[in-house]
């Protein structure tokens, strides 16, 4: 696995062994960032540049590190699995961006509160456990998602068929077994 674009393009990333972590494929990540950088969901503006980004269920941190490589300014990672945390910390330590990368050991279902919503929230929960909706609600309630935040959620194709209350679906793409949904809060609580 590697970073596919931007400043750190080609940098290899550590991935935890076993089936517990299923990183977003290079192909899916590249397609996802092409959609974002083209501004298709944000009136022609690239939302990644200078963005505050949350990588929830971070695993290896590939989504957050890809965002950093493409111009995001502040990346926060939430992960709680010990093996994933170990790989995530190795990947973060391998990037020279002091002050820009922050690892939080926490559950996405019970995240710490924040006063500053993120511009982009990437979420890649374990497949087939129906964690996407409860995690979105928890992140919204803890302040991570605001009215202008984009939530990009990777699930299996059979999950997240209904858009959660208070959210609107901006776009949805399918890549093999993966489904990527682009959401925004329709109503800020």
PABA-165559 format. One record per atom (N, C-alpha, C): residue number from 0; residue in one letter; chain; atom name; x, y, z. Coordinates in Angstrom, 2 decimals, m for minus. Example, Ala and Ser with C-alpha at 12.3 -4.5 7.8 and 13.67 -1.06 7.14 Angstrom:
residues 2
REC   nr  rest  kette  atom     east    north       up
REC    0     A      A     N    13.19    m5.69     7.80
REC    0     A      A    CA    12.30    m4.50     7.80
REC    0     A      A     C    13.20    m3.30     7.80
REC    1     S      A     N    12.85    m2.25     7.08
REC    1     S      A    CA    13.67    m1.06     7.14
REC    1     S      A     C    12.90     0.03     7.87
END
This chain:
residues 189
REC   nr  rest  kette  atom     east    north       up
REC    0     X      A     N     0.85    m1.17     0.00
REC    0     X      A    CA     0.00     0.00     0.00
REC    0     X      A     C     0.89     1.23     0.00
REC    1     X      A     N     0.44     2.26    m0.72
REC    1     X      A    CA     1.24     3.47    m0.86
REC    1     X      A     C     0.34     4.69    m0.95
REC    2     X      A     N     0.92     5.87    m0.78
REC    2     X      A    CA     0.23     7.12    m1.04
REC    2     X      A     C     0.25     7.32    m2.55
REC    3     X      A     N    m0.92     7.61    m3.13
REC    3     X      A    CA    m1.02     7.60    m4.60
REC    3     X      A     C    m0.86     8.96    m5.26
REC    4     X      A     N    m0.91    10.06    m4.51
REC    4     X      A    CA    m0.78    11.36    m5.16
REC    4     X      A     C    m0.21    12.41    m4.22
REC    5     X      A     N     0.21    13.53    m4.82
REC    5     X      A    CA     0.65    14.67    m4.03
REC    5     X      A     C     2.10    14.60    m3.58
REC    6     X      A     N     2.39    15.39    m2.57
REC    6     X      A    CA     3.76    15.59    m2.07
REC    6     X      A     C     4.46    14.29    m1.65
REC    7     X      A     N     3.72    13.36    m1.04
REC    7     X      A    CA     4.31    12.12    m0.55
REC    7     X      A     C     4.00    10.92    m1.46
REC    8     X      A     N     3.66    11.21    m2.70
REC    8     X      A    CA     3.31    10.15    m3.66
REC    8     X      A     C     4.38     9.06    m3.69
REC    9     X      A     N     3.91     7.82    m3.66
REC    9     X      A    CA     4.80     6.67    m3.72
REC    9     X      A     C     5.28     6.19    m2.36
REC   10     X      A     N     5.06     6.97    m1.30
REC   10     X      A    CA     5.49     6.56     0.03
REC   10     X      A     C     4.71     5.32     0.45
REC   11     X      A     N     5.44     4.30     0.87
REC   11     X      A    CA     4.81     3.05     1.32
REC   11     X      A     C     4.26     3.22     2.72
REC   12     X      A     N     3.14     2.54     2.97
REC   12     X      A    CA     2.49     2.59     4.27
REC   12     X      A     C     2.44     1.19     4.88
REC   13     X      A     N     2.63     1.14     6.18
REC   13     X      A    CA     2.50    m0.12     6.92
REC   13     X      A     C     1.01    m0.43     7.07
REC   14     X      A     N     0.67    m1.71     6.95
REC   14     X      A    CA    m0.71    m2.15     7.11
REC   14     X      A     C    m0.71    m3.28     8.13
REC   15     X      A     N    m1.62    m3.24     9.11
REC   15     X      A    CA    m1.67    m4.32    10.11
REC   15     X      A     C    m1.97    m5.66     9.46
REC   16     X      A     N    m1.34    m6.71     9.98
REC   16     X      A    CA    m1.61    m8.05     9.49
REC   16     X      A     C    m2.99    m8.49     9.96
REC   17     X      A     N    m3.57    m9.46     9.25
REC   17     X      A    CA    m4.85   m10.02     9.64
REC   17     X      A     C    m6.00    m9.37     8.91
REC   18     X      A     N    m7.19    m9.78     9.28
REC   18     X      A    CA    m8.41    m9.33     8.61
REC   18     X      A     C    m9.11    m8.17     9.32
REC   19     X      A     N    m8.57    m7.74    10.46
REC   19     X      A    CA    m9.23    m6.70    11.24
REC   19     X      A     C    m9.26    m5.35    10.52
REC   20     X      A     N    m8.23    m5.05     9.75
REC   20     X      A    CA    m8.14    m3.77     9.04
REC   20     X      A     C    m8.15    m4.05     7.55
REC   21     X      A     N    m9.04    m3.34     6.84
REC   21     X      A    CA    m9.19    m3.50     5.40
REC   21     X      A     C    m9.00    m2.11     4.78
REC   22     X      A     N    m7.77    m1.77     4.44
REC   22     X      A    CA    m7.51    m0.42     3.93
REC   22     X      A     C    m8.21    m0.15     2.59
REC   23     X      A     N    m8.58     1.11     2.39
REC   23     X      A    CA    m9.14     1.52     1.11
REC   23     X      A     C    m8.09     1.29     0.04
REC   24     X      A     N    m8.48     0.64    m1.05
REC   24     X      A    CA    m7.52     0.30    m2.11
REC   24     X      A     C    m6.94     1.56    m2.74
REC   25     X      A     N    m5.75     1.42    m3.32
REC   25     X      A    CA    m5.11     2.55    m4.00
REC   25     X      A     C    m6.04     3.10    m5.08
REC   26     X      A     N    m6.68     2.21    m5.84
REC   26     X      A    CA    m7.56     2.62    m6.93
REC   26     X      A     C    m8.75     3.43    m6.41
REC   27     X      A     N    m9.39     2.94    m5.34
REC   27     X      A    CA   m10.53     3.64    m4.77
REC   27     X      A     C   m10.13     4.99    m4.19
REC   28     X      A     N    m8.96     5.01    m3.52
REC   28     X      A    CA    m8.47     6.27    m2.94
REC   28     X      A     C    m8.19     7.29    m4.03
REC   29     X      A     N    m7.57     6.84    m5.10
REC   29     X      A    CA    m7.28     7.76    m6.20
REC   29     X      A     C    m8.58     8.31    m6.80
REC   30     X      A     N    m9.56     7.46    m7.01
REC   30     X      A    CA   m10.85     7.90    m7.57
REC   30     X      A     C   m11.53     8.89    m6.62
REC   31     X      A     N   m11.52     8.59    m5.34
REC   31     X      A    CA   m12.14     9.44    m4.33
REC   31     X      A     C   m11.50    10.83    m4.33
REC   32     X      A     N   m10.17    10.88    m4.34
REC   32     X      A    CA    m9.50    12.18    m4.33
REC   32     X      A     C    m9.64    12.91    m5.66
REC   33     X      A     N    m9.78    12.20    m6.76
REC   33     X      A    CA   m10.06    12.86    m8.04
REC   33     X      A     C   m11.41    13.58    m7.98
REC   34     X      A     N   m12.40    12.94    m7.38
REC   34     X      A    CA   m13.72    13.57    m7.22
REC   34     X      A     C   m13.60    14.82    m6.36
REC   35     X      A     N   m12.91    14.71    m5.24
REC   35     X      A    CA   m12.75    15.87    m4.35
REC   35     X      A     C   m11.99    16.99    m5.02
REC   36     X      A     N   m10.83    16.68    m5.60
REC   36     X      A    CA    m9.97    17.72    m6.16
REC   36     X      A     C   m10.60    18.41    m7.37
REC   37     X      A     N   m11.50    17.72    m8.08
REC   37     X      A    CA   m12.19    18.34    m9.21
REC   37     X      A     C   m13.27    19.31    m8.75
REC   38     X      A     N   m13.60    19.27    m7.45
REC   38     X      A    CA   m14.60    20.19    m6.91
REC   38     X      A     C   m16.02    19.86    m7.31
REC   39     X      A     N   m16.27    18.62    m7.68
REC   39     X      A    CA   m17.61    18.23    m8.14
REC   39     X      A     C   m18.69    18.40    m7.06
REC   40     X      A     N   m18.28    18.34    m5.81
REC   40     X      A    CA   m19.24    18.43    m4.72
REC   40     X      A     C   m19.19    19.76    m4.00
REC   41     X      A     N   m18.27    20.62    m4.41
REC   41     X      A    CA   m18.02    21.87    m3.68
REC   41     X      A     C   m17.92    23.08    m4.61
REC   42     X      A     N   m18.81    23.15    m5.57
REC   42     X      A    CA   m18.89    24.29    m6.49
REC   42     X      A     C   m17.56    24.62    m7.15
REC   43     X      A     N   m16.82    23.61    m7.58
REC   43     X      A    CA   m15.58    23.81    m8.32
REC   43     X      A     C   m14.35    24.03    m7.47
REC   44     X      A     N   m14.50    24.13    m6.16
REC   44     X      A    CA   m13.35    24.37    m5.27
REC   44     X      A     C   m12.81    23.04    m4.76
REC   45     X      A     N   m11.49    22.93    m4.72
REC   45     X      A    CA   m10.85    21.74    m4.15
REC   45     X      A     C   m10.93    21.84    m2.63
REC   46     X      A     N   m11.74    20.99    m1.97
REC   46     X      A    CA   m11.91    21.11    m0.53
REC   46     X      A     C   m10.76    20.54     0.30
REC   47     X      A     N    m9.81    19.88    m0.34
REC   47     X      A    CA    m8.72    19.24     0.39
REC   47     X      A     C    m7.65    20.25     0.81
REC   48     X      A     N    m7.35    21.22    m0.04
REC   48     X      A    CA    m6.29    22.18     0.24
REC   48     X      A     C    m6.61    22.98     1.49
REC   49     X      A     N    m5.66    22.98     2.43
REC   49     X      A    CA    m5.76    23.68     3.71
REC   49     X      A     C    m6.89    23.17     4.62
REC   50     X      A     N    m7.39    21.97     4.36
REC   50     X      A    CA    m8.51    21.43     5.13
REC   50     X      A     C    m8.06    20.86     6.47
REC   51     X      A     N    m8.97    20.92     7.43
REC   51     X      A    CA    m8.85    20.18     8.69
REC   51     X      A     C    m9.59    18.87     8.45
REC   52     X      A     N    m8.89    17.75     8.60
REC   52     X      A    CA    m9.41    16.44     8.20
REC   52     X      A     C    m9.43    15.49     9.38
REC   53     X      A     N   m10.50    14.71     9.48
REC   53     X      A    CA   m10.58    13.62    10.45
REC   53     X      A     C   m10.60    12.31     9.68
REC   54     X      A     N    m9.73    11.39    10.05
REC   54     X      A    CA    m9.73    10.03     9.51
REC   54     X      A     C   m10.21     9.13    10.64
REC   55     X      A     N   m11.51     8.79    10.60
REC   55     X      A    CA   m12.13     7.99    11.66
REC   55     X      A     C   m12.09     6.52    11.28
REC   56     X      A     N   m11.94     5.63    12.26
REC   56     X      A    CA   m11.63     4.22    11.99
REC   56     X      A     C   m10.38     4.22    11.12
REC   57     X      A     N    m9.35     4.91    11.55
REC   57     X      A    CA    m8.20     5.25    10.71
REC   57     X      A     C    m7.41     4.05    10.20
REC   58     X      A     N    m7.32     2.97    10.96
REC   58     X      A    CA    m6.53     1.83    10.50
REC   58     X      A     C    m5.10     2.25    10.25
REC   59     X      A     N    m4.64     2.12     9.03
REC   59     X      A    CA    m3.27     2.49     8.66
REC   59     X      A     C    m3.09     4.00     8.52
REC   60     X      A     N    m4.20     4.74     8.44
REC   60     X      A    CA    m4.14     6.19     8.26
REC   60     X      A     C    m4.03     6.61     6.80
REC   61     X      A     N    m4.26     5.67     5.88
REC   61     X      A    CA    m4.05     5.95     4.46
REC   61     X      A     C    m4.88     7.13     3.95
REC   62     X      A     N    m6.14     7.25     4.36
REC   62     X      A    CA    m6.97     8.34     3.86
REC   62     X      A     C    m6.49     9.69     4.37
REC   63     X      A     N    m6.19     9.77     5.65
REC   63     X      A    CA    m5.70    11.03     6.21
REC   63     X      A     C    m4.34    11.43     5.65
REC   64     X      A     N    m3.45    10.45     5.50
REC   64     X      A    CA    m2.12    10.75     4.95
REC   64     X      A     C    m2.20    11.13     3.48
REC   65     X      A     N    m3.13    10.53     2.75
REC   65     X      A    CA    m3.36    10.93     1.36
REC   65     X      A     C    m3.83    12.38     1.30
REC   66     X      A     N    m4.73    12.76     2.22
REC   66     X      A    CA    m5.21    14.14     2.27
REC   66     X      A     C    m4.05    15.10     2.57
REC   67     X      A     N    m3.20    14.73     3.53
REC   67     X      A    CA    m2.03    15.56     3.85
REC   67     X      A     C    m1.14    15.72     2.61
REC   68     X      A     N    m0.90    14.63     1.93
REC   68     X      A    CA    m0.05    14.65     0.75
REC   68     X      A     C    m0.61    15.58    m0.33
REC   69     X      A     N    m1.92    15.72    m0.36
REC   69     X      A    CA    m2.58    16.53    m1.38
REC   69     X      A     C    m2.94    17.94    m0.91
REC   70     X      A     N    m2.42    18.35     0.27
REC   70     X      A    CA    m2.55    19.74     0.65
REC   70     X      A     C    m3.36    20.05     1.88
REC   71     X      A     N    m3.93    19.06     2.55
REC   71     X      A    CA    m4.65    19.33     3.80
REC   71     X      A     C    m3.65    19.82     4.85
REC   72     X      A     N    m4.13    20.64     5.79
REC   72     X      A    CA    m3.19    21.27     6.72
REC   72     X      A     C    m3.14    20.61     8.10
REC   73     X      A     N    m4.22    19.98     8.52
REC   73     X      A    CA    m4.30    19.44     9.87
REC   73     X      A     C    m5.08    18.13     9.80
REC   74     X      A     N    m4.44    17.02    10.19
REC   74     X      A    CA    m5.07    15.70    10.10
REC   74     X      A     C    m5.16    15.10    11.49
REC   75     X      A     N    m6.36    14.65    11.83
REC   75     X      A    CA    m6.60    13.95    13.09
REC   75     X      A     C    m7.04    12.53    12.76
REC   76     X      A     N    m6.53    11.58    13.51
REC   76     X      A    CA    m6.86    10.17    13.30
REC   76     X      A     C    m7.51     9.64    14.56
REC   77     X      A     N    m8.62     8.92    14.42
REC   77     X      A    CA    m9.21     8.22    15.57
REC   77     X      A     C    m9.14     6.73    15.28
REC   78     X      A     N    m8.51     6.01    16.20
REC   78     X      A    CA    m8.37     4.55    16.10
REC   78     X      A     C    m8.24     4.01    17.51
REC   79     X      A     N    m8.72     2.78    17.71
REC   79     X      A    CA    m8.58     2.18    19.04
REC   79     X      A     C    m7.98     0.78    19.02
REC   80     X      A     N    m7.96     0.09    17.88
REC   80     X      A    CA    m7.41    m1.26    17.81
REC   80     X      A     C    m5.89    m1.22    17.97
REC   81     X      A     N    m5.32    m1.98    18.91
REC   81     X      A    CA    m3.89    m1.91    19.20
REC   81     X      A     C    m2.98    m2.14    17.99
REC   82     X      A     N    m3.24    m3.17    17.18
REC   82     X      A    CA    m2.37    m3.42    16.02
REC   82     X      A     C    m2.47    m2.30    14.99
REC   83     X      A     N    m3.69    m1.82    14.77
REC   83     X      A    CA    m3.86    m0.71    13.84
REC   83     X      A     C    m3.18     0.54    14.35
REC   84     X      A     N    m3.30     0.82    15.66
REC   84     X      A    CA    m2.64     1.99    16.24
REC   84     X      A     C    m1.13     1.94    16.06
REC   85     X      A     N    m0.56     0.76    16.22
REC   85     X      A    CA     0.89     0.60    16.05
REC   85     X      A     C     1.31     0.96    14.62
REC   86     X      A     N     0.60     0.42    13.64
REC   86     X      A    CA     0.91     0.74    12.23
REC   86     X      A     C     0.65     2.21    11.92
REC   87     X      A     N    m0.46     2.72    12.44
REC   87     X      A    CA    m0.80     4.12    12.22
REC   87     X      A     C     0.31     5.03    12.74
REC   88     X      A     N     0.77     4.76    13.95
REC   88     X      A    CA     1.85     5.59    14.52
REC   88     X      A     C     3.13     5.48    13.71
REC   89     X      A     N     3.46     4.29    13.20
REC   89     X      A    CA     4.64     4.14    12.34
REC   89     X      A     C     4.48     4.97    11.08
REC   90     X      A     N     3.29     4.93    10.47
REC   90     X      A    CA     3.06     5.70     9.24
REC   90     X      A     C     3.11     7.20     9.49
REC   91     X      A     N     2.53     7.65    10.60
REC   91     X      A    CA     2.55     9.07    10.95
REC   91     X      A     C     3.98     9.52    11.26
REC   92     X      A     N     4.72     8.69    12.01
REC   92     X      A    CA     6.11     9.05    12.34
REC   92     X      A     C     7.00     9.10    11.10
REC   93     X      A     N     6.63     8.41    10.04
REC   93     X      A    CA     7.42     8.40     8.81
REC   93     X      A     C     7.20     9.61     7.93
REC   94     X      A     N     6.27    10.47     8.29
REC   94     X      A    CA     5.96    11.68     7.52
REC   94     X      A     C     6.50    12.88     8.30
REC   95     X      A     N     7.21    13.74     7.61
REC   95     X      A    CA     7.76    14.93     8.28
REC   95     X      A     C     6.79    16.10     8.14
REC   96     X      A     N     5.79    16.11     9.02
REC   96     X      A    CA     4.82    17.20     9.05
REC   96     X      A     C     4.50    17.53    10.50
REC   97     X      A     N     5.49    18.03    11.26
REC   97     X      A    CA     5.28    18.27    12.68
REC   97     X      A     C     4.11    19.21    12.94
REC   98     X      A     N     3.32    18.84    13.94
REC   98     X      A    CA     2.19    19.68    14.31
REC   98     X      A     C     0.96    19.49    13.47
REC   99     X      A     N     1.06    18.78    12.36
REC   99     X      A    CA    m0.07    18.62    11.45
REC   99     X      A     C    m0.81    17.31    11.65
REC  100     X      A     N    m0.19    16.34    12.31
REC  100     X      A    CA    m0.76    15.00    12.45
REC  100     X      A     C    m0.99    14.68    13.92
REC  101     X      A     N    m2.21    14.24    14.25
REC  101     X      A    CA    m2.57    13.96    15.63
REC  101     X      A     C    m3.32    12.64    15.70
REC  102     X      A     N    m2.83    11.71    16.51
REC  102     X      A    CA    m3.46    10.40    16.67
REC  102     X      A     C    m4.22    10.40    18.00
REC  103     X      A     N    m5.51    10.07    17.95
REC  103     X      A    CA    m6.33     9.98    19.14
REC  103     X      A     C    m6.73     8.52    19.33
REC  104     X      A     N    m6.38     7.95    20.47
REC  104     X      A    CA    m6.81     6.59    20.78
REC  104     X      A     C    m8.19     6.70    21.41
REC  105     X      A     N    m9.22     6.36    20.62
REC  105     X      A    CA   m10.59     6.49    21.09
REC  105     X      A     C   m11.50     5.67    20.19
REC  106     X      A     N   m12.72     5.48    20.65
REC  106     X      A    CA   m13.75     4.83    19.85
REC  106     X      A     C   m14.45     5.89    19.02
REC  107     X      A     N   m14.68     5.61    17.76
REC  107     X      A    CA   m15.42     6.54    16.91
REC  107     X      A     C   m16.87     6.63    17.38
REC  108     X      A     N   m17.36     5.59    18.04
REC  108     X      A    CA   m18.73     5.60    18.54
REC  108     X      A     C   m18.87     6.44    19.81
REC  109     X      A     N   m17.74     6.75    20.46
REC  109     X      A    CA   m17.72     7.62    21.65
REC  109     X      A     C   m16.52     8.56    21.54
REC  110     X      A     N   m16.52     9.41    20.51
REC  110     X      A    CA   m15.35    10.26    20.28
REC  110     X      A     C   m15.26    11.39    21.31
REC  111     X      A     N   m14.05    11.91    21.52
REC  111     X      A    CA   m13.93    13.10    22.37
REC  111     X      A     C   m14.63    14.28    21.68
REC  112     X      A     N   m15.07    15.23    22.45
REC  112     X      A    CA   m15.74    16.41    21.90
REC  112     X      A     C   m14.72    17.38    21.31
REC  113     X      A     N   m15.17    18.17    20.36
REC  113     X      A    CA   m14.34    19.22    19.78
REC  113     X      A     C   m15.18    20.46    19.54
REC  114     X      A     N   m14.54    21.61    19.57
REC  114     X      A    CA   m15.22    22.87    19.27
REC  114     X      A     C   m15.03    23.28    17.81
REC  115     X      A     N   m14.19    22.53    17.10
REC  115     X      A    CA   m13.85    22.88    15.71
REC  115     X      A     C   m14.23    21.74    14.77
REC  116     X      A     N   m15.35    21.87    14.06
REC  116     X      A    CA   m15.71    20.83    13.10
REC  116     X      A     C   m14.63    20.70    12.02
REC  117     X      A     N   m14.52    19.51    11.48
REC  117     X      A    CA   m13.57    19.27    10.40
REC  117     X      A     C   m14.19    19.64     9.06
REC  118     X      A     N   m13.35    19.99     8.11
REC  118     X      A    CA   m13.82    20.27     6.76
REC  118     X      A     C   m14.19    18.97     6.05
REC  119     X      A     N   m13.38    17.93     6.29
REC  119     X      A    CA   m13.60    16.62     5.67
REC  119     X      A     C   m13.47    15.56     6.74
REC  120     X      A     N   m14.43    14.63     6.77
REC  120     X      A    CA   m14.37    13.49     7.67
REC  120     X      A     C   m14.40    12.23     6.81
REC  121     X      A     N   m13.30    11.47     6.86
REC  121     X      A    CA   m13.25    10.17     6.20
REC  121     X      A     C   m13.62     9.12     7.23
REC  122     X      A     N   m14.46     8.19     6.84
REC  122     X      A    CA   m14.88     7.13     7.75
REC  122     X      A     C   m14.90     5.82     6.99
REC  123     X      A     N   m14.16     4.85     7.51
REC  123     X      A    CA   m14.06     3.54     6.86
REC  123     X      A     C   m14.24     2.46     7.93
REC  124     X      A     N   m15.49     2.31     8.45
REC  124     X      A    CA   m15.70     1.33     9.52
REC  124     X      A     C   m15.59    m0.10     9.00
REC  125     X      A     N   m15.39    m1.05     9.90
REC  125     X      A    CA   m15.38    m2.45     9.48
REC  125     X      A     C   m16.67    m2.78     8.73
REC  126     X      A     N   m16.54    m3.55     7.66
REC  126     X      A    CA   m17.70    m3.91     6.84
REC  126     X      A     C   m18.67    m4.79     7.60
REC  127     X      A     N   m19.94    m4.68     7.22
REC  127     X      A    CA   m21.02    m5.56     7.64
REC  127     X      A     C   m21.26    m5.58     9.15
REC  128     X      A     N   m20.94    m4.47     9.82
REC  128     X      A    CA   m21.24    m4.36    11.25
REC  128     X      A     C   m22.20    m3.20    11.53
REC  129     X      A     N   m22.69    m2.55    10.46
REC  129     X      A    CA   m23.65    m1.45    10.58
REC  129     X      A     C   m23.19    m0.37    11.54
REC  130     X      A     N   m21.93     0.03    11.43
REC  130     X      A    CA   m21.37     1.06    12.30
REC  130     X      A     C   m21.44     2.46    11.71
REC  131     X      A     N   m21.72     2.58    10.40
REC  131     X      A    CA   m21.64     3.88     9.74
REC  131     X      A     C   m22.61     4.91    10.33
REC  132     X      A     N   m23.87     4.54    10.48
REC  132     X      A    CA   m24.86     5.51    10.98
REC  132     X      A     C   m24.58     5.89    12.43
REC  133     X      A     N   m24.38     4.90    13.35
REC  133     X      A    CA   m24.08     5.33    14.72
REC  133     X      A     C   m22.80     6.18    14.82
REC  134     X      A     N   m21.81     5.88    13.99
REC  134     X      A    CA   m20.57     6.66    14.03
REC  134     X      A     C   m20.81     8.08    13.50
REC  135     X      A     N   m21.57     8.22    12.42
REC  135     X      A    CA   m21.88     9.56    11.92
REC  135     X      A     C   m22.60    10.39    12.98
REC  136     X      A     N   m23.57     9.77    13.65
REC  136     X      A    CA   m24.32    10.49    14.68
REC  136     X      A     C   m23.42    10.87    15.86
REC  137     X      A     N   m22.54     9.96    16.25
REC  137     X      A    CA   m21.63    10.24    17.36
REC  137     X      A     C   m20.67    11.38    16.99
REC  138     X      A     N   m20.13    11.37    15.78
REC  138     X      A    CA   m19.23    12.43    15.35
REC  138     X      A     C   m19.96    13.77    15.23
REC  139     X      A     N   m21.19    13.73    14.74
REC  139     X      A    CA   m22.00    14.95    14.66
REC  139     X      A     C   m22.24    15.51    16.07
REC  140     X      A     N   m22.67    14.64    16.99
REC  140     X      A    CA   m23.00    15.09    18.34
REC  140     X      A     C   m21.78    15.59    19.11
REC  141     X      A     N   m20.59    15.07    18.78
REC  141     X      A    CA   m19.36    15.49    19.46
REC  141     X      A     C   m18.72    16.71    18.81
REC  142     X      A     N   m19.33    17.23    17.74
REC  142     X      A    CA   m18.84    18.46    17.12
REC  142     X      A     C   m17.87    18.29    15.97
REC  143     X      A     N   m17.56    17.05    15.56
REC  143     X      A    CA   m16.61    16.82    14.48
REC  143     X      A     C   m17.20    17.18    13.11
REC  144     X      A     N   m18.51    17.09    12.97
REC  144     X      A    CA   m19.20    17.42    11.73
REC  144     X      A     C   m20.00    18.70    11.93
REC  145     X      A     N   m19.82    19.65    11.02
REC  145     X      A    CA   m20.58    20.90    11.04
REC  145     X      A     C   m21.32    21.07     9.72
REC  146     X      A     N   m21.94    22.21     9.55
REC  146     X      A    CA   m22.76    22.47     8.37
REC  146     X      A     C   m22.02    22.43     7.04
REC  147     X      A     N   m20.75    22.74     7.04
REC  147     X      A    CA   m19.96    22.74     5.81
REC  147     X      A     C   m19.09    21.49     5.65
REC  148     X      A     N   m19.14    20.60     6.61
REC  148     X      A    CA   m18.29    19.40     6.57
REC  148     X      A     C   m18.76    18.42     5.51
REC  149     X      A     N   m17.79    17.81     4.82
REC  149     X      A    CA   m18.07    16.68     3.94
REC  149     X      A     C   m17.76    15.41     4.71
REC  150     X      A     N   m18.68    14.46     4.70
REC  150     X      A    CA   m18.43    13.15     5.30
REC  150     X      A     C   m18.34    12.15     4.16
REC  151     X      A     N   m17.22    11.45     4.10
REC  151     X      A    CA   m17.00    10.47     3.04
REC  151     X      A     C   m16.89     9.11     3.72
REC  152     X      A     N   m17.87     8.26     3.44
REC  152     X      A    CA   m18.03     7.02     4.19
REC  152     X      A     C   m17.88     5.83     3.25
REC  153     X      A     N   m16.91     4.96     3.57
REC  153     X      A    CA   m16.76     3.72     2.81
REC  153     X      A     C   m17.41     2.58     3.59
REC  154     X      A     N   m18.30     1.86     2.93
REC  154     X      A    CA   m18.98     0.71     3.52
REC  154     X      A     C   m19.03    m0.40     2.48
REC  155     X      A     N   m19.54    m1.57     2.87
REC  155     X      A    CA   m19.84    m2.59     1.87
REC  155     X      A     C   m21.05    m2.11     1.08
REC  156     X      A     N   m21.27    m2.69    m0.08
REC  156     X      A    CA   m22.36    m2.24    m0.96
REC  156     X      A     C   m23.74    m2.39    m0.34
REC  157     X      A     N   m23.88    m3.34     0.59
REC  157     X      A    CA   m25.22    m3.56     1.17
REC  157     X      A     C   m25.49    m2.69     2.40
REC  158     X      A     N   m24.50    m1.95     2.86
REC  158     X      A    CA   m24.68    m1.08     4.02
REC  158     X      A     C   m25.02     0.34     3.59
REC  159     X      A     N   m25.49     1.12     4.55
REC  159     X      A    CA   m25.79     2.54     4.38
REC  159     X      A     C   m26.68     2.81     3.16
REC  160     X      A     N   m27.71     1.99     3.01
REC  160     X      A    CA   m28.64     2.19     1.90
REC  160     X      A     C   m29.55     3.39     2.14
REC  161     X      A     N   m29.89     3.63     3.39
REC  161     X      A    CA   m30.71     4.79     3.75
REC  161     X      A     C   m29.80     5.90     4.28
REC  162     X      A     N   m30.03     7.10     3.82
REC  162     X      A    CA   m29.25     8.24     4.29
REC  162     X      A     C   m29.72     8.58     5.71
REC  163     X      A     N   m28.79     8.71     6.65
REC  163     X      A    CA   m29.19     9.00     8.03
REC  163     X      A     C   m29.92    10.33     8.14
REC  164     X      A     N   m30.81    10.41     9.13
REC  164     X      A    CA   m31.54    11.63     9.39
REC  164     X      A     C   m30.55    12.78     9.58
REC  165     X      A     N   m30.90    13.94     9.10
REC  165     X      A    CA   m30.10    15.17     9.17
REC  165     X      A     C   m28.97    15.21     8.14
REC  166     X      A     N   m28.82    14.18     7.30
REC  166     X      A    CA   m27.77    14.17     6.29
REC  166     X      A     C   m28.38    14.15     4.90
REC  167     X      A     N   m27.63    14.68     3.93
REC  167     X      A    CA   m28.04    14.56     2.53
REC  167     X      A     C   m26.94    13.85     1.76
REC  168     X      A     N   m27.35    13.03     0.81
REC  168     X      A    CA   m26.42    12.29    m0.03
REC  168     X      A     C   m26.05    13.17    m1.22
REC  169     X      A     N   m24.76    13.46    m1.38
REC  169     X      A    CA   m24.28    14.27    m2.49
REC  169     X      A     C   m23.90    13.42    m3.69
REC  170     X      A     N   m23.36    12.23    m3.42
REC  170     X      A    CA   m22.92    11.33    m4.49
REC  170     X      A     C   m22.67     9.96    m3.86
REC  171     X      A     N   m22.67     8.94    m4.68
REC  171     X      A    CA   m22.35     7.59    m4.21
REC  171     X      A     C   m21.68     6.86    m5.37
REC  172     X      A     N   m20.59     6.17    m5.05
REC  172     X      A    CA   m19.84     5.40    m6.05
REC  172     X      A     C   m19.60     4.00    m5.53
REC  173     X      A     N   m19.52     3.03    m6.44
REC  173     X      A    CA   m19.25     1.64    m6.09
REC  173     X      A     C   m17.96     1.22    m6.77
REC  174     X      A     N   m17.06     0.63    m5.98
REC  174     X      A    CA   m15.78     0.12    m6.46
REC  174     X      A     C   m15.64    m1.30    m5.93
REC  175     X      A     N   m15.98    m2.30    m6.75
REC  175     X      A    CA   m15.92    m3.69    m6.30
REC  175     X      A     C   m16.89    m3.91    m5.16
REC  176     X      A     N   m16.40    m4.42    m4.02
REC  176     X      A    CA   m17.25    m4.63    m2.83
REC  176     X      A     C   m17.53    m3.34    m2.08
REC  177     X      A     N   m16.75    m2.31    m2.36
REC  177     X      A    CA   m16.85    m1.07    m1.59
REC  177     X      A     C   m17.85    m0.09    m2.20
REC  178     X      A     N   m18.53     0.62    m1.31
REC  178     X      A    CA   m19.41     1.70    m1.69
REC  178     X      A     C   m18.92     2.95    m0.96
REC  179     X      A     N   m18.74     4.04    m1.68
REC  179     X      A    CA   m18.31     5.29    m1.06
REC  179     X      A     C   m19.43     6.30    m1.20
REC  180     X      A     N   m19.91     6.78    m0.05
REC  180     X      A    CA   m21.00     7.76     0.00
REC  180     X      A     C   m20.44     9.10     0.44
REC  181     X      A     N   m20.82    10.15    m0.27
REC  181     X      A    CA   m20.41    11.51     0.03
REC  181     X      A     C   m21.63    12.20     0.65
REC  182     X      A     N   m21.50    12.59     1.91
REC  182     X      A    CA   m22.63    13.14     2.65
REC  182     X      A     C   m22.31    14.53     3.21
REC  183     X      A     N   m23.35    15.27     3.51
REC  183     X      A    CA   m23.22    16.56     4.19
REC  183     X      A     C   m24.43    16.69     5.12
REC  184     X      A     N   m24.23    17.36     6.23
REC  184     X      A    CA   m25.35    17.61     7.12
REC  184     X      A     C   m26.38    18.49     6.41
REC  185     X      A     N   m27.62    18.06     6.42
REC  185     X      A    CA   m28.70    18.86     5.84
REC  185     X      A     C   m29.21    19.86     6.86
REC  186     X      A     N   m29.20    19.43     8.13
REC  186     X      A    CA   m29.63    20.29     9.24
REC  186     X      A     C   m28.58    20.18    10.32
REC  187     X      A     N   m28.11    21.30    10.79
REC  187     X      A    CA   m27.14    21.29    11.88
REC  187     X      A     C   m27.93    21.31    13.18
REC  188     X      A     N   m27.70    20.32    14.08
REC  188     X      A    CA   m28.48    20.25    15.31
REC  188     X      A     C   m28.24    21.43    16.23
END
